[in-house]
Amino acid sequence: DHRDLHSFPTRRSSDLKSKKLYLPESKIGNNLLASCRTRPEEKQVGISSLTDAWVELLSRYRWCWFGTLTFRGYPPLRKAHRLFHAWITELRDEDGAKDFHWFRVTERGAYGDNIHFHVLVGGLRNGSKYPWMVRWNELAGDALLTYHHRSGGAAKYIVKTVRPDRDFECDFDLSRADRKQKSSGPNKKANRNAREET
């Protein structure tokens, strides 16, 4: 019986080494744990295994949007987090269904000062992306949101920075997600709205 990311005690990949972490005997759990123990000469194999494990895990959820959120100027990380949580909380309150969920990865750019987020969002009632691109612009910067398609490679892209020898900066709320859903599109109403907007 698989337990997903919301059962992890923290949101840092290095904590996979923690004795407190539950890792099921599955391809996902075994790959995540093995990749944390990778020797330097096995680094490339470890990256591939770890990436595949994250992709498999994220692919178990139904997603509506994939996107990138950027900032005007160079805000400190704490402010960037605060702006994101203000945005995602508004989205949840105004358009979230009972299974609203999200997954976010922090990237810092080549010199470490260009903070931006890649996000997956699911569990929306309406699912129109445009008001929320505008809202992010009001709060923080530019937003590029696209409607999620299972074959689009979003899960692999969002975990492209994962490495077995350093922390993977991710945050998430998957506690409401329906893990029984295997498809990755919006719900029927949101899917219809997405087609009309395309």
C-alpha atoms as an extended CHARMM CRD file, in Angstrom:
* protein
*
       198  EXT
         1         1  ASP       CA              0.0000000000        0.0000000000        0.0000000000  PROA      1               0.0000000000
         2         2  HSD       CA              1.8310000000        3.1070000000       -1.2360000000  PROA      2               0.0000000000
         3         3  ARG       CA              2.1420000000        6.2370000000        0.8860000000  PROA      3               0.0000000000
         4         4  ASP       CA              2.9090000000        9.3610000000       -1.0520000000  PROA      4               0.0000000000
         5         5  LEU       CA              4.7860000000       12.6060000000       -0.5350000000  PROA      5               0.0000000000
         6         6  HSD       CA              2.4290000000       14.0590000000        2.0360000000  PROA      6               0.0000000000
         7         7  SER       CA              3.5370000000       11.3240000000        4.4770000000  PROA      7               0.0000000000
         8         8  PHE       CA              7.1250000000       12.6010000000        4.3680000000  PROA      8               0.0000000000
         9         9  PRO       CA              8.1290000000       14.2920000000        7.6600000000  PROA      9               0.0000000000
        10        10  THR       CA              9.9430000000       17.1440000000        5.8560000000  PROA      10              0.0000000000
        11        11  ARG       CA             10.2930000000       18.5080000000        2.3490000000  PROA      11              0.0000000000
        12        12  ARG       CA             14.0350000000       18.0130000000        1.8230000000  PROA      12              0.0000000000
        13        13  SER       CA             15.3320000000       15.1110000000       -0.2170000000  PROA      13              0.0000000000
        14        14  SER       CA             18.2070000000       14.5800000000        2.2130000000  PROA      14              0.0000000000
        15        15  ASP       CA             15.6420000000       13.5380000000        4.8060000000  PROA      15              0.0000000000
        16        16  LEU       CA             15.0880000000       10.3260000000        2.8700000000  PROA      16              0.0000000000
        17        17  LYS       CA             17.9880000000        9.1190000000        5.0100000000  PROA      17              0.0000000000
        18        18  SER       CA             16.0040000000        9.7680000000        8.1760000000  PROA      18              0.0000000000
        19        19  LYS       CA             14.9210000000        6.7990000000       10.2440000000  PROA      19              0.0000000000
        20        20  LYS       CA             11.5660000000        8.5100000000       10.6840000000  PROA      20              0.0000000000
        21        21  LEU       CA             10.7330000000        8.3200000000        6.9980000000  PROA      21              0.0000000000
        22        22  TYR       CA              8.3960000000        5.6050000000        5.8070000000  PROA      22              0.0000000000
        23        23  LEU       CA              9.5810000000        4.1830000000        2.4860000000  PROA      23              0.0000000000
        24        24  PRO       CA              7.3800000000        1.4370000000        1.0620000000  PROA      24              0.0000000000
        25        25  GLU       CA              8.8490000000       -1.6320000000       -0.5920000000  PROA      25              0.0000000000
        26        26  SER       CA              8.1260000000       -0.4250000000       -4.0870000000  PROA      26              0.0000000000
        27        27  LYS       CA              9.9920000000        0.8500000000       -7.1270000000  PROA      27              0.0000000000
        28        28  ILE       CA              9.4330000000        4.4200000000       -5.9510000000  PROA      28              0.0000000000
        29        29  GLY       CA             10.5830000000        3.9260000000       -2.3840000000  PROA      29              0.0000000000
        30        30  ASN       CA             13.5470000000        1.7520000000       -3.3170000000  PROA      30              0.0000000000
        31        31  ASN       CA             14.7770000000        4.1670000000       -5.9820000000  PROA      31              0.0000000000
        32        32  LEU       CA             14.4840000000        7.2190000000       -3.7430000000  PROA      32              0.0000000000
        33        33  LEU       CA             16.3710000000        5.5210000000       -0.9320000000  PROA      33              0.0000000000
        34        34  ALA       CA             19.0180000000        3.9020000000       -3.1430000000  PROA      34              0.0000000000
        35        35  SER       CA             19.7420000000        7.1890000000       -4.8870000000  PROA      35              0.0000000000
        36        36  CYS       CA             20.5400000000        8.8490000000       -1.5720000000  PROA      36              0.0000000000
        37        37  ARG       CA             23.2490000000        6.2220000000       -1.0240000000  PROA      37              0.0000000000
        38        38  THR       CA             24.8240000000        6.4870000000       -4.4490000000  PROA      38              0.0000000000
        39        39  ARG       CA             28.6290000000        6.4430000000       -4.6340000000  PROA      39              0.0000000000
        40        40  PRO       CA             30.3140000000        9.1520000000       -6.7600000000  PROA      40              0.0000000000
        41        41  GLU       CA             31.1540000000        6.7140000000       -9.5530000000  PROA      41              0.0000000000
        42        42  GLU       CA             27.4680000000        5.7610000000       -9.7600000000  PROA      42              0.0000000000
        43        43  LYS       CA             26.2080000000        9.3450000000       -9.7250000000  PROA      43              0.0000000000
        44        44  GLN       CA             24.7210000000        9.3680000000      -13.2350000000  PROA      44              0.0000000000
        45        45  VAL       CA             22.8290000000        6.1320000000      -12.6310000000  PROA      45              0.0000000000
        46        46  GLY       CA             21.6300000000        7.5480000000       -9.3280000000  PROA      46              0.0000000000
        47        47  ILE       CA             20.2990000000       10.7070000000      -10.9910000000  PROA      47              0.0000000000
        48        48  SER       CA             18.3750000000        8.6510000000      -13.5380000000  PROA      48              0.0000000000
        49        49  SER       CA             16.8650000000        6.3620000000      -10.8990000000  PROA      49              0.0000000000
        50        50  LEU       CA             15.9350000000        9.2570000000       -8.6500000000  PROA      50              0.0000000000
        51        51  THR       CA             14.3650000000       11.2320000000      -11.5000000000  PROA      51              0.0000000000
        52        52  ASP       CA             12.3630000000        8.1990000000      -12.6170000000  PROA      52              0.0000000000
        53        53  ALA       CA             11.1220000000        7.6680000000       -9.0630000000  PROA      53              0.0000000000
        54        54  TRP       CA              9.9180000000       11.2620000000       -8.7050000000  PROA      54              0.0000000000
        55        55  VAL       CA              8.2650000000       11.1580000000      -12.1300000000  PROA      55              0.0000000000
        56        56  GLU       CA              6.4770000000        7.9420000000      -11.2630000000  PROA      56              0.0000000000
        57        57  LEU       CA              5.2940000000        9.4020000000       -7.9830000000  PROA      57              0.0000000000
        58        58  LEU       CA              4.0050000000       12.6680000000       -9.4680000000  PROA      58              0.0000000000
        59        59  SER       CA              2.3270000000       10.8010000000      -12.3150000000  PROA      59              0.0000000000
        60        60  ARG       CA              0.0060000000        9.1290000000       -9.8240000000  PROA      60              0.0000000000
        61        61  TYR       CA             -1.8310000000       12.4180000000       -9.2930000000  PROA      61              0.0000000000
        62        62  ARG       CA             -4.3960000000       14.2540000000      -11.3650000000  PROA      62              0.0000000000
        63        63  TRP       CA             -2.9990000000       17.6390000000      -12.4190000000  PROA      63              0.0000000000
        64        64  CYS       CA             -4.7440000000       20.5860000000      -14.0700000000  PROA      64              0.0000000000
        65        65  TRP       CA             -1.8800000000       23.0410000000      -14.5990000000  PROA      65              0.0000000000
        66        66  PHE       CA              1.8690000000       23.0580000000      -15.0320000000  PROA      66              0.0000000000
        67        67  GLY       CA              3.6400000000       26.3850000000      -14.8230000000  PROA      67              0.0000000000
        68        68  THR       CA              6.5520000000       28.6580000000      -14.0110000000  PROA      68              0.0000000000
        69        69  LEU       CA              6.2990000000       31.6140000000      -11.6170000000  PROA      69              0.0000000000
        70        70  THR       CA              8.9430000000       34.3350000000      -11.7030000000  PROA      70              0.0000000000
        71        71  PHE       CA              9.5820000000       37.4890000000       -9.6790000000  PROA      71              0.0000000000
        72        72  ARG       CA             10.2300000000       41.1360000000      -10.3360000000  PROA      72              0.0000000000
        73        73  GLY       CA             13.6550000000       41.9830000000       -9.0190000000  PROA      73              0.0000000000
        74        74  TYR       CA             15.4830000000       39.6520000000       -6.6450000000  PROA      74              0.0000000000
        75        75  PRO       CA             13.3080000000       38.9580000000       -3.6030000000  PROA      75              0.0000000000
        76        76  PRO       CA             14.7690000000       36.9990000000       -0.6900000000  PROA      76              0.0000000000
        77        77  LEU       CA             13.6390000000       33.3950000000       -0.5060000000  PROA      77              0.0000000000
        78        78  ARG       CA             11.4110000000       34.0110000000        2.5090000000  PROA      78              0.0000000000
        79        79  LYS       CA              9.4840000000       36.7190000000        0.6550000000  PROA      79              0.0000000000
        80        80  ALA       CA              9.2080000000       34.5050000000       -2.4350000000  PROA      80              0.0000000000
        81        81  HSD       CA              7.7010000000       31.7320000000       -0.3240000000  PROA      81              0.0000000000
        82        82  ARG       CA              5.2930000000       34.1700000000        1.3070000000  PROA      82              0.0000000000
        83        83  LEU       CA              4.0860000000       35.4690000000       -2.0720000000  PROA      83              0.0000000000
        84        84  PHE       CA              3.5840000000       31.9550000000       -3.3800000000  PROA      84              0.0000000000
        85        85  HSD       CA              1.5810000000       30.8760000000       -0.3720000000  PROA      85              0.0000000000
        86        86  ALA       CA             -0.6130000000       33.9760000000       -0.6290000000  PROA      86              0.0000000000
        87        87  TRP       CA             -1.3140000000       33.1100000000       -4.2850000000  PROA      87              0.0000000000
        88        88  ILE       CA             -1.8940000000       29.3910000000       -3.7880000000  PROA      88              0.0000000000
        89        89  THR       CA             -4.1570000000       30.0450000000       -0.7840000000  PROA      89              0.0000000000
        90        90  GLU       CA             -6.3130000000       32.4390000000       -2.8120000000  PROA      90              0.0000000000
        91        91  LEU       CA             -6.4850000000       29.8740000000       -5.6100000000  PROA      91              0.0000000000
        92        92  ARG       CA             -7.5300000000       27.1470000000       -3.1930000000  PROA      92              0.0000000000
        93        93  ASP       CA            -10.1950000000       29.3080000000       -1.5680000000  PROA      93              0.0000000000
        94        94  GLU       CA            -11.6920000000       30.6200000000       -4.8240000000  PROA      94              0.0000000000
        95        95  ASP       CA            -11.3500000000       27.7080000000       -7.2530000000  PROA      95              0.0000000000
        96        96  GLY       CA            -10.2040000000       24.6900000000       -5.2810000000  PROA      96              0.0000000000
        97        97  ALA       CA            -12.2500000000       21.5010000000       -5.2300000000  PROA      97              0.0000000000
        98        98  LYS       CA            -12.2310000000       19.1170000000       -2.2760000000  PROA      98              0.0000000000
        99        99  ASP       CA             -9.1430000000       17.3920000000       -3.7140000000  PROA      99              0.0000000000
       100       100  PHE       CA             -7.1340000000       20.5940000000       -4.3080000000  PROA      100             0.0000000000
       101       101  HSD       CA             -3.4010000000       19.8630000000       -4.2870000000  PROA      101             0.0000000000
       102       102  TRP       CA             -0.1030000000       21.2670000000       -5.5320000000  PROA      102             0.0000000000
       103       103  PHE       CA              3.5990000000       20.5310000000       -5.8730000000  PROA      103             0.0000000000
       104       104  ARG       CA              6.2930000000       23.2100000000       -6.2070000000  PROA      104             0.0000000000
       105       105  VAL       CA             10.0300000000       23.1640000000       -6.9400000000  PROA      105             0.0000000000
       106       106  THR       CA             12.3490000000       26.0890000000       -6.2240000000  PROA      106             0.0000000000
       107       107  GLU       CA             15.0950000000       26.9260000000       -8.7020000000  PROA      107             0.0000000000
       108       108  ARG       CA             17.7250000000       29.6490000000       -8.2170000000  PROA      108             0.0000000000
       109       109  GLY       CA             19.3090000000       30.1510000000      -11.6490000000  PROA      109             0.0000000000
       110       110  ALA       CA             22.9530000000       29.8550000000      -12.6760000000  PROA      110             0.0000000000
       111       111  TYR       CA             24.2320000000       32.3330000000      -10.0610000000  PROA      111             0.0000000000
       112       112  GLY       CA             21.8510000000       31.4260000000       -7.2610000000  PROA      112             0.0000000000
       113       113  ASP       CA             20.0270000000       34.7570000000       -7.2260000000  PROA      113             0.0000000000
       114       114  ASN       CA             17.2690000000       34.1920000000       -9.7840000000  PROA      114             0.0000000000
       115       115  ILE       CA             14.5850000000       32.5180000000       -7.6820000000  PROA      115             0.0000000000
       116       116  HSD       CA             11.6470000000       31.0710000000       -9.6050000000  PROA      116             0.0000000000
       117       117  PHE       CA              9.1560000000       28.2970000000       -9.0280000000  PROA      117             0.0000000000
       118       118  HSD       CA              7.8860000000       25.4430000000      -11.1720000000  PROA      118             0.0000000000
       119       119  VAL       CA              4.4540000000       24.2340000000      -10.0920000000  PROA      119             0.0000000000
       120       120  LEU       CA              1.8970000000       21.5230000000      -10.6560000000  PROA      120             0.0000000000
       121       121  VAL       CA             -1.6580000000       22.2700000000       -9.5090000000  PROA      121             0.0000000000
       122       122  GLY       CA             -4.6320000000       19.9220000000       -9.3830000000  PROA      122             0.0000000000
       123       123  GLY       CA             -8.1290000000       19.7290000000       -7.9560000000  PROA      123             0.0000000000
       124       124  LEU       CA             -9.7120000000       22.8180000000       -9.5050000000  PROA      124             0.0000000000
       125       125  ARG       CA            -13.4220000000       23.4400000000       -9.9790000000  PROA      125             0.0000000000
       126       126  ASN       CA            -13.2830000000       25.8400000000      -12.9160000000  PROA      126             0.0000000000
       127       127  GLY       CA             -9.6670000000       25.5470000000      -14.0040000000  PROA      127             0.0000000000
       128       128  SER       CA             -9.3230000000       28.7650000000      -16.0380000000  PROA      128             0.0000000000
       129       129  LYS       CA             -5.6670000000       29.7720000000      -15.8490000000  PROA      129             0.0000000000
       130       130  TYR       CA             -5.8930000000       33.3730000000      -17.0390000000  PROA      130             0.0000000000
       131       131  PRO       CA             -7.2310000000       35.0700000000      -13.8760000000  PROA      131             0.0000000000
       132       132  TRP       CA             -4.4810000000       33.4130000000      -11.8690000000  PROA      132             0.0000000000
       133       133  MET       CA             -1.7380000000       34.4750000000      -14.2520000000  PROA      133             0.0000000000
       134       134  VAL       CA             -3.0120000000       38.0290000000      -13.8110000000  PROA      134             0.0000000000
       135       135  ARG       CA             -3.1790000000       37.6170000000      -10.0350000000  PROA      135             0.0000000000
       136       136  TRP       CA              0.4340000000       36.3860000000       -9.8520000000  PROA      136             0.0000000000
       137       137  ASN       CA              1.4800000000       39.3920000000      -11.9180000000  PROA      137             0.0000000000
       138       138  GLU       CA             -0.2360000000       41.6670000000       -9.4030000000  PROA      138             0.0000000000
       139       139  LEU       CA              1.5310000000       39.9690000000       -6.5150000000  PROA      139             0.0000000000
       140       140  ALA       CA              4.9810000000       39.1050000000       -7.7400000000  PROA      140             0.0000000000
       141       141  GLY       CA              5.9590000000       38.8470000000      -11.4100000000  PROA      141             0.0000000000
       142       142  ASP       CA              5.2640000000       36.8150000000      -14.5240000000  PROA      142             0.0000000000
       143       143  ALA       CA              3.3570000000       33.5330000000      -14.6310000000  PROA      143             0.0000000000
       144       144  LEU       CA              3.3150000000       31.0330000000      -17.4450000000  PROA      144             0.0000000000
       145       145  LEU       CA              0.6080000000       28.4420000000      -16.8190000000  PROA      145             0.0000000000
       146       146  THR       CA             -0.2910000000       25.6760000000      -19.2620000000  PROA      146             0.0000000000
       147       147  TYR       CA             -2.9950000000       23.0500000000      -19.1180000000  PROA      147             0.0000000000
       148       148  HSD       CA             -1.4530000000       19.7720000000      -18.0790000000  PROA      148             0.0000000000
       149       149  HSD       CA             -1.2900000000       16.8130000000      -20.4210000000  PROA      149             0.0000000000
       150       150  ARG       CA              0.0450000000       13.4690000000      -19.2650000000  PROA      150             0.0000000000
       151       151  SER       CA              2.2850000000       13.0810000000      -22.3210000000  PROA      151             0.0000000000
       152       152  GLY       CA              3.6830000000       16.6100000000      -22.0750000000  PROA      152             0.0000000000
       153       153  GLY       CA              6.6690000000       15.7790000000      -19.8770000000  PROA      153             0.0000000000
       154       154  ALA       CA              5.7900000000       18.1880000000      -17.0540000000  PROA      154             0.0000000000
       155       155  ALA       CA              6.6460000000       15.7480000000      -14.2640000000  PROA      155             0.0000000000
       156       156  LYS       CA             10.0970000000       15.0790000000      -15.7120000000  PROA      156             0.0000000000
       157       157  TYR       CA             10.7490000000       18.7620000000      -16.2910000000  PROA      157             0.0000000000
       158       158  ILE       CA              9.7800000000       19.8280000000      -12.7950000000  PROA      158             0.0000000000
       159       159  VAL       CA             12.2430000000       17.3800000000      -11.1990000000  PROA      159             0.0000000000
       160       160  LYS       CA             15.1150000000       18.1130000000      -13.6140000000  PROA      160             0.0000000000
       161       161  THR       CA             17.2890000000       19.5660000000      -10.8410000000  PROA      161             0.0000000000
       162       162  VAL       CA             17.0660000000       16.5340000000       -8.5520000000  PROA      162             0.0000000000
       163       163  ARG       CA             20.4600000000       15.0940000000       -7.5940000000  PROA      163             0.0000000000
       164       164  PRO       CA             21.3590000000       12.3400000000       -5.1180000000  PROA      164             0.0000000000
       165       165  ASP       CA             24.1210000000       14.4510000000       -3.5330000000  PROA      165             0.0000000000
       166       166  ARG       CA             22.1330000000       17.5950000000       -2.6600000000  PROA      166             0.0000000000
       167       167  ASP       CA             18.7750000000       18.6970000000       -1.3360000000  PROA      167             0.0000000000
       168       168  PHE       CA             15.8630000000       18.9010000000       -3.7310000000  PROA      168             0.0000000000
       169       169  GLU       CA             13.9840000000       22.0930000000       -2.8450000000  PROA      169             0.0000000000
       170       170  CYS       CA             10.3310000000       21.1790000000       -3.1010000000  PROA      170             0.0000000000
       171       171  ASP       CA              7.1680000000       22.0470000000       -1.2380000000  PROA      171             0.0000000000
       172       172  PHE       CA              3.7130000000       20.5490000000       -1.6110000000  PROA      172             0.0000000000
       173       173  ASP       CA              0.2510000000       19.9330000000       -0.2800000000  PROA      173             0.0000000000
       174       174  LEU       CA             -1.0050000000       16.5530000000       -1.4520000000  PROA      174             0.0000000000
       175       175  SER       CA             -3.0930000000       15.7720000000        1.6110000000  PROA      175             0.0000000000
       176       176  ARG       CA             -6.4160000000       16.2420000000       -0.2160000000  PROA      176             0.0000000000
       177       177  ALA       CA             -5.4130000000       14.5600000000       -3.4790000000  PROA      177             0.0000000000
       178       178  ASP       CA             -7.3290000000       11.5160000000       -4.6560000000  PROA      178             0.0000000000
       179       179  ARG       CA             -4.5550000000        9.0130000000       -5.2480000000  PROA      179             0.0000000000
       180       180  LYS       CA             -6.9450000000        6.5670000000       -6.8890000000  PROA      180             0.0000000000
       181       181  GLN       CA             -7.1860000000        8.8630000000       -9.9060000000  PROA      181             0.0000000000
       182       182  LYS       CA             -4.7630000000        7.7040000000      -12.5930000000  PROA      182             0.0000000000
       183       183  SER       CA             -5.5290000000       10.3390000000      -15.2120000000  PROA      183             0.0000000000
       184       184  SER       CA             -3.8030000000       13.7120000000      -15.1390000000  PROA      184             0.0000000000
       185       185  GLY       CA             -6.2360000000       16.1770000000      -16.6840000000  PROA      185             0.0000000000
       186       186  PRO       CA             -8.5810000000       18.5890000000      -14.9460000000  PROA      186             0.0000000000
       187       187  ASN       CA            -12.0000000000       17.4890000000      -13.8380000000  PROA      187             0.0000000000
       188       188  LYS       CA            -14.7360000000       17.4490000000      -16.4710000000  PROA      188             0.0000000000
       189       189  LYS       CA            -15.7890000000       21.0560000000      -16.0240000000  PROA      189             0.0000000000
       190       190  ALA       CA            -12.2350000000       22.3870000000      -15.8970000000  PROA      190             0.0000000000
       191       191  ASN       CA            -11.2980000000       20.2490000000      -18.8960000000  PROA      191             0.0000000000
       192       192  ARG       CA            -14.1960000000       21.7120000000      -20.8960000000  PROA      192             0.0000000000
       193       193  ASN       CA            -13.1720000000       25.2390000000      -19.9330000000  PROA      193             0.0000000000
       194       194  ALA       CA             -9.5790000000       24.5320000000      -20.9680000000  PROA      194             0.0000000000
       195       195  ARG       CA            -10.7060000000       23.3940000000      -24.4300000000  PROA      195             0.0000000000
       196       196  GLU       CA            -12.8400000000       26.5010000000      -24.8550000000  PROA      196             0.0000000000
       197       197  GLU       CA             -9.9230000000       28.7770000000      -23.9130000000  PROA      197             0.0000000000
       198       198  THR       CA             -7.3980000000       27.0710000000      -26.1990000000  PROA      198             0.0000000000
